[in-house]
Amino acid sequence: MIPLRLTVNGTVREVLLEDPRVTLLDLLRERLHLTGSKKGCDRGQCGACTVLVDGRRINACLALAVSLDGASVTTIEGLADGDALHPVQAAFITHDGFQCGFCTPGQIMSAVGLITEGQAGTDPERIREGMSGNLCRCGAYAGISEAVLAAQGAGDGAAIREDAA
């Protein structure tokens, strides 16, 4: 048994891992019952599992949970403040940044990370490039870019950077 301590969405979680090969995604979904992060390709190619670890976006399907001992993890479930949506979540709704919704949690987490990292800029092409690790089978890319631009403008990104930290 391998002891693991993570702060997940602001709550310290202590888990015993039976297998050192458990990914962060499987830990979140199967052990912590946080199913917002999706298992799409399980190979780091689609971005549906994107979460923030210590403020940086990662593909949870590629990260071994044991390697993140002591880290702070933010999932889609940890973005909203009660009933108040995070600015990126609200922007996705306003700008139709989703269709079927399967990729949406990963898209939103990647967008929060992109803005937090100060990499979004004001050019939709730059946003598309920064979000290129997140695939949408429905093709909602125009709405996603508009949502990121709008969310970034909802406080010049400063409020979003503080929220995600």
C-alpha positions as CSV (number, residue, x, y, z in Angstrom):
1,M,0.0,0.0,0.0
2,I,1.3,3.4,-1.0
3,P,0.0,6.4,1.0
4,L,-0.8,9.5,-1.1
5,R,-1.9,12.9,0.1
6,L,-3.4,15.4,-2.4
7,T,-5.4,18.6,-2.0
8,V,-8.3,18.1,-4.4
9,N,-10.5,21.1,-4.9
10,G,-9.3,22.6,-1.7
11,T,-9.8,19.5,0.5
12,V,-7.0,17.4,1.7
13,R,-7.5,13.8,0.6
14,E,-5.4,10.9,1.9
15,V,-5.6,7.7,-0.1
16,L,-3.9,4.3,0.0
17,L,-2.9,3.1,-3.5
18,E,-2.7,-0.6,-4.0
19,D,-1.0,-0.2,-7.4
20,P,1.7,2.5,-8.3
21,R,0.4,2.5,-11.9
22,V,-2.9,4.1,-11.0
23,T,-3.3,7.3,-13.0
24,L,-4.6,10.6,-11.6
25,L,-7.7,10.2,-13.8
26,D,-8.6,6.8,-12.4
27,L,-8.0,8.0,-8.9
28,L,-10.3,11.0,-9.4
29,R,-13.0,9.0,-11.1
30,E,-13.0,5.7,-9.4
31,R,-11.7,6.4,-5.9
32,L,-12.7,10.0,-5.2
33,H,-15.9,9.9,-7.4
34,L,-15.1,13.1,-9.2
35,T,-16.4,12.1,-12.6
36,G,-16.3,15.5,-14.4
37,S,-12.9,14.7,-15.9
38,K,-13.6,12.3,-18.8
39,K,-11.7,9.3,-20.0
40,G,-11.7,9.9,-23.8
41,C,-8.6,8.4,-25.5
42,D,-6.7,7.4,-22.3
43,R,-3.5,8.3,-24.2
44,G,-3.2,12.0,-23.7
45,Q,-4.4,12.9,-27.2
46,C,-7.9,14.3,-26.7
47,G,-7.7,16.5,-23.5
48,A,-11.0,15.4,-22.1
49,C,-9.2,14.6,-18.8
50,T,-7.5,18.0,-18.4
51,V,-7.2,19.1,-14.8
52,L,-5.0,21.7,-13.0
53,V,-2.1,20.4,-10.9
54,D,-0.5,23.2,-8.9
55,G,-2.1,25.6,-11.3
56,R,-0.8,24.0,-14.5
57,R,-2.9,22.0,-16.9
58,I,-2.1,18.4,-17.4
59,N,-3.7,15.3,-18.9
60,A,-4.8,13.3,-15.9
61,C,-4.7,10.1,-17.9
62,L,-1.0,10.4,-18.3
63,A,0.0,11.3,-14.8
64,L,0.7,8.6,-12.3
65,A,-1.1,9.5,-9.0
66,V,1.8,8.4,-6.9
67,S,4.0,11.0,-8.6
68,L,1.7,13.8,-7.4
69,D,2.0,13.3,-3.6
70,G,1.5,16.7,-1.9
71,A,0.2,18.4,-5.1
72,S,-2.9,20.6,-5.3
73,V,-5.4,19.3,-7.9
74,T,-8.3,21.4,-9.3
75,T,-11.0,19.6,-11.3
76,I,-14.1,20.9,-13.0
77,E,-16.1,20.2,-9.8
78,G,-13.8,22.7,-7.9
79,L,-14.3,25.7,-10.2
80,A,-17.7,27.1,-9.2
81,D,-18.1,28.8,-5.9
82,G,-21.4,27.3,-4.7
83,D,-24.0,28.4,-7.2
84,A,-21.8,31.0,-8.8
85,L,-20.1,29.7,-11.9
86,H,-16.5,30.4,-12.6
87,P,-16.1,33.1,-15.3
88,V,-14.9,30.5,-17.8
89,Q,-17.9,28.3,-17.2
90,A,-20.3,31.2,-17.6
91,A,-18.6,32.2,-20.8
92,F,-18.9,28.7,-22.2
93,I,-22.6,28.9,-21.6
94,T,-23.0,32.4,-23.0
95,H,-20.9,31.7,-26.2
96,D,-22.2,28.2,-26.9
97,G,-18.7,26.7,-26.2
98,F,-20.1,23.1,-26.2
99,Q,-22.5,20.9,-28.0
100,C,-22.6,17.3,-26.7
101,G,-20.6,18.3,-23.6
102,F,-18.3,15.3,-23.3
103,C,-15.1,17.4,-23.9
104,T,-16.4,20.5,-22.0
105,P,-14.9,19.8,-18.6
106,G,-11.4,19.4,-20.2
107,Q,-11.9,22.3,-22.5
108,I,-12.9,24.6,-19.5
109,M,-10.0,23.4,-17.4
110,S,-7.6,24.0,-20.3
111,A,-9.1,27.4,-20.9
112,V,-8.7,28.3,-17.2
113,G,-5.1,27.1,-17.4
114,L,-4.4,29.0,-20.6
115,I,-5.7,32.2,-19.1
116,T,-3.9,31.6,-15.7
117,E,-0.6,31.0,-17.6
118,G,-1.1,34.3,-19.4
119,Q,-1.0,32.5,-22.8
120,A,-4.5,33.3,-24.1
121,G,-3.8,36.7,-25.7
122,T,-6.5,38.5,-27.7
123,D,-6.1,36.6,-31.0
124,P,-8.5,33.7,-31.5
125,E,-5.8,31.9,-33.5
126,R,-3.5,32.0,-30.5
127,I,-6.3,30.6,-28.3
128,R,-6.9,27.8,-30.8
129,E,-3.2,27.0,-30.7
130,G,-3.1,27.1,-26.9
131,M,-6.1,24.8,-26.7
132,S,-5.0,22.5,-29.5
133,G,-4.5,19.6,-27.1
134,N,-8.3,19.5,-26.5
135,L,-10.4,18.0,-29.2
136,C,-14.1,18.5,-29.8
137,R,-15.8,16.0,-32.1
138,C,-18.8,18.4,-32.4
139,G,-16.7,21.2,-33.8
140,A,-17.6,23.9,-31.2
141,Y,-14.2,25.6,-31.6
142,A,-15.6,29.0,-32.6
143,G,-17.7,29.2,-29.4
144,I,-14.8,27.9,-27.4
145,S,-12.5,30.6,-28.7
146,E,-15.1,33.3,-28.1
147,A,-15.7,32.0,-24.5
148,V,-12.0,32.2,-23.7
149,L,-11.8,35.7,-25.1
150,A,-14.8,36.8,-23.1
151,A,-13.7,35.1,-19.9
152,Q,-10.3,36.6,-20.1
153,G,-11.9,40.1,-20.5
154,A,-14.1,39.5,-17.4
155,G,-11.4,41.0,-15.2
156,D,-8.4,41.2,-17.5
157,G,-7.6,37.6,-16.5
158,A,-6.5,38.7,-13.1
159,A,-9.6,37.4,-11.3
160,I,-9.3,34.1,-13.2
161,R,-5.6,33.8,-12.4
162,E,-6.4,34.3,-8.7
163,D,-9.3,31.8,-8.7
164,A,-7.2,29.1,-10.3
165,A,-4.2,29.5,-8.0
